Every structure is written in C-alpha cells, then in structure tokens.
Amino acid sequence: MQLKKALLLAGLFLCLNLPNVTLAEIPKIKVPTFSGSKIQIIDVRKQSLTQITRTLSIVANYKDVNILYSKDLEKIINDVSQKVGIDKRLLKAVIYYESGGNIRAISKAGAIGLMQLMPSTAEALGVNPYDPYQNVYGGAKYLKYLLKRFNGNVIKTLMAYSAGPNREVFPETSRNYAYKVARKAGIR
C-alpha cells in the first residue's frame, strides 16, 4: 500500500513538473486540488490512496497548474528578506495568513497573490502582483514602509497592512490579524 501511494505521488509530481523532488520530500509538498473554480491547497500526507488518485487525474488533465514548490518559496523569502531588510519570519507569517502560500489567491476585495497585494498598491510599488517573486518583494517593501511609518511597531504595521494605512482606528479583525501574524512570526 505504501509503495502504491509513493508511486501515485511520484506520478502526481511529474505531472506538476517538479523533477527535482525526491520520494523523501514528497510528503512535505502541498499540491492544488480543484473544487469548482477554487484552488485549495491540500497536504498529500493526509490524503487517502483514492484521494491521491483523484488529485492525480485532475492535475494530469489540468494544463495550467501553477504551484510554487516550498523550496522555491523559501528561496524567494530569504532573498527578498535580505534585499529589503525585513525579518523573514514576518514575511512567512504574512504569506501564511494572507494566502496560505497559494500564488493564485485572489480575495473578494481583489487582493492578489502570496502577499495579497491590492492592484493599486502593486502598481504604486512597481511590481507585478501575479509574479510570485515580485509579489513577495512588493509586500516586503510595503511592510518596510509601514514599519518605518509606525516607528517599528509591528502590531500597528500589521493592522495597517490588513486594513489600509490611512486609518485612525483599526477594526477588530485587523487587530486580531496583527496579533496572530506577530505570534506566528515570533515577534512583537
């Protein structure tokens, strides 16, 4: 059963065009599964043999799969963190809560990508929000700007990132978001 599951997973990752994935790394990778028009990120470790087979058949027939392998995302975060001068733990936490690592995430409000940049924000920052690297770079630049504006106060920075910077009072949802992200990042 384990060998059959490993072979199905290997087939799945070949369909996703991830040739450098080893069998030891397979359980660590998250892949898209399609529910209607939504893309949901699932952890293959928690899928049954039947679910893996179904995911494989869907992905094999889906021509425009665009996922980011976790090592690639880690590389982007590390590079952007160094270039912009922002804590990579903060970037990871924002990505986790904003998009769950889904490069195709688009919110009801129209925010795009890993860092959920609004089109006007992306334009002001001079980045393409659909490109994963530029999205993270733009989000990091915006966080850096907000950190400077709020004198290094991470909580206020995150509230402004969530709700917009031009507010006197932030809504409770933005406050809750800020504390969750800061806790996940391990910074205050």
C-alpha positions as CSV (number, residue, x, y, z in Angstrom):
1,M,0.0,0.0,0.0
2,Q,2.8,2.4,0.9
3,L,4.7,1.7,-2.4
4,K,1.5,2.2,-4.4
5,K,0.9,5.5,-2.6
6,A,4.5,6.6,-3.2
7,L,4.2,5.7,-6.9
8,L,1.0,7.7,-7.3
9,L,2.6,10.6,-5.5
10,A,5.6,10.4,-7.8
11,G,3.3,10.5,-10.8
12,L,1.5,13.5,-9.4
13,F,4.7,15.5,-9.0
14,L,5.8,14.5,-12.5
15,C,2.5,16.0,-13.8
16,L,3.2,19.1,-11.8
17,N,6.7,19.3,-13.5
18,L,8.7,19.0,-10.2
19,P,11.5,16.8,-11.5
20,N,13.9,17.5,-8.6
21,V,11.5,16.1,-5.9
22,T,12.8,13.1,-4.1
23,L,10.5,10.5,-2.6
24,A,11.6,11.6,0.9
25,E,10.4,15.1,0.1
26,I,7.0,14.1,-1.3
27,P,5.1,14.2,2.0
28,K,6.3,17.7,2.7
29,I,4.9,19.2,-0.5
30,K,1.4,20.8,-0.8
31,V,-0.4,20.5,-4.1
32,P,-3.5,22.1,-5.5
33,T,-6.8,20.3,-5.6
34,F,-9.7,21.8,-7.6
35,S,-13.1,22.4,-6.1
36,G,-15.3,24.1,-8.7
37,S,-13.3,27.2,-9.8
38,K,-11.4,27.4,-6.5
39,I,-7.9,26.1,-5.9
40,Q,-7.4,24.7,-2.5
41,I,-4.1,23.7,-1.0
42,I,-4.0,20.2,0.5
43,D,-1.3,18.3,2.3
44,V,-0.8,15.0,0.5
45,R,0.2,13.3,3.8
46,K,-3.4,13.5,4.8
47,Q,-4.8,12.1,1.6
48,S,-6.0,8.5,1.2
49,L,-4.9,6.4,-1.8
50,T,-8.3,7.2,-3.5
51,Q,-7.9,10.9,-2.9
52,I,-4.3,10.9,-4.3
53,T,-5.6,9.0,-7.4
54,R,-8.4,11.6,-7.9
55,T,-6.0,14.5,-7.4
56,L,-3.5,12.9,-9.9
57,S,-6.2,12.5,-12.6
58,I,-7.4,16.1,-12.1
59,V,-3.9,17.6,-12.2
60,A,-2.8,15.4,-15.2
61,N,-5.7,16.9,-17.2
62,Y,-5.3,20.5,-16.0
63,K,-2.9,22.3,-18.3
64,D,-2.3,25.4,-16.4
65,V,-1.2,24.2,-13.0
66,N,0.9,26.9,-11.4
67,I,2.2,26.0,-8.0
68,L,5.3,27.0,-6.1
69,Y,7.4,24.3,-4.6
70,S,8.1,25.0,-0.9
71,K,11.9,25.2,-1.5
72,D,11.3,27.9,-4.2
73,L,9.1,29.9,-1.9
74,E,11.7,29.6,0.9
75,K,14.3,30.9,-1.6
76,I,12.2,33.8,-2.6
77,I,11.5,34.7,1.1
78,N,15.2,34.5,2.0
79,D,16.3,36.6,-1.0
80,V,13.6,39.3,-0.5
81,S,14.2,39.4,3.2
82,Q,17.9,40.2,2.6
83,K,17.2,42.7,-0.2
84,V,14.6,44.7,1.6
85,G,16.0,44.3,5.1
86,I,12.9,42.7,6.7
87,D,12.7,39.7,9.1
88,K,11.9,36.6,7.0
89,R,9.8,35.2,9.9
90,L,7.4,38.2,9.3
91,L,7.2,37.6,5.6
92,K,6.5,33.9,6.1
93,A,3.8,34.7,8.7
94,V,2.1,37.3,6.4
95,I,2.1,34.8,3.5
96,Y,0.7,32.1,5.7
97,Y,-2.2,34.2,6.9
98,E,-2.8,36.2,3.6
99,S,-2.7,33.4,1.0
100,G,-1.8,30.1,2.7
101,G,1.1,30.0,0.2
102,N,-1.3,30.0,-2.8
103,I,0.3,32.1,-5.6
104,R,-3.1,32.3,-7.3
105,A,-5.0,33.6,-4.3
106,I,-7.4,36.4,-5.1
107,S,-9.5,37.9,-2.3
108,K,-13.1,39.1,-2.6
109,A,-11.7,42.6,-2.3
110,G,-9.3,41.9,-5.3
111,A,-6.0,41.4,-3.4
112,I,-3.7,39.2,-5.4
113,G,-1.1,36.5,-4.7
114,L,1.1,35.4,-1.9
115,M,1.1,38.7,0.0
116,Q,-2.4,39.7,-1.2
117,L,-1.4,43.0,-2.8
118,M,-4.2,45.2,-3.9
119,P,-3.7,46.2,-7.6
120,S,-3.2,49.9,-6.8
121,T,-0.6,49.0,-4.1
122,A,1.3,46.7,-6.5
123,E,1.2,49.5,-9.2
124,A,2.5,52.1,-6.7
125,L,5.3,49.7,-5.7
126,G,6.1,48.9,-9.4
127,V,5.6,45.2,-9.1
128,N,3.6,42.6,-11.0
129,P,1.3,41.0,-8.3
130,Y,0.9,37.8,-10.4
131,D,4.6,37.1,-10.3
132,P,5.4,35.3,-7.0
133,Y,8.8,36.9,-6.6
134,Q,7.6,40.4,-7.3
135,N,4.5,39.9,-5.2
136,V,6.7,39.0,-2.1
137,Y,9.1,41.8,-3.0
138,G,6.3,44.3,-3.2
139,G,4.7,43.1,0.0
140,A,8.0,43.3,1.8
141,K,8.7,46.8,0.6
142,Y,5.2,47.8,1.7
143,L,5.8,46.2,5.1
144,K,9.1,48.0,5.4
145,Y,7.4,51.3,4.6
146,L,4.7,50.7,7.2
147,L,7.3,49.7,9.8
148,K,9.0,53.0,9.3
149,R,5.8,54.9,9.3
150,F,4.7,53.3,12.6
151,N,8.2,53.6,14.2
152,G,8.9,49.8,14.2
153,N,5.6,48.9,15.9
154,V,4.9,45.5,14.3
155,I,1.3,45.3,15.5
156,K,0.4,48.7,14.1
157,T,2.2,47.8,10.9
158,L,0.3,44.6,10.5
159,M,-3.0,46.3,11.3
160,A,-2.3,48.8,8.5
161,Y,-1.2,46.0,6.2
162,S,-4.6,44.4,6.8
163,A,-6.9,47.4,6.8
164,G,-5.0,50.1,5.0
165,P,-2.6,52.7,6.4
166,N,-4.9,55.7,6.4
167,R,-7.0,55.0,9.5
168,E,-7.0,56.4,12.9
169,V,-8.7,53.4,14.4
170,F,-8.3,49.8,13.1
171,P,-11.2,47.3,13.1
172,E,-11.1,44.4,15.4
173,T,-10.5,42.0,12.6
174,S,-7.3,43.8,11.7
175,R,-6.2,43.8,15.4
176,N,-6.8,40.1,15.6
177,Y,-5.0,39.5,12.4
178,A,-2.0,41.5,13.6
179,Y,-1.7,39.6,16.8
180,K,-2.0,36.2,15.0
181,V,0.7,37.1,12.4
182,A,3.1,38.5,15.0
183,R,2.6,35.4,17.2
184,K,3.3,33.1,14.2
185,A,6.4,35.1,13.3
186,G,7.5,35.1,17.0
187,I,8.0,38.8,17.1
188,R,6.2,41.8,18.7
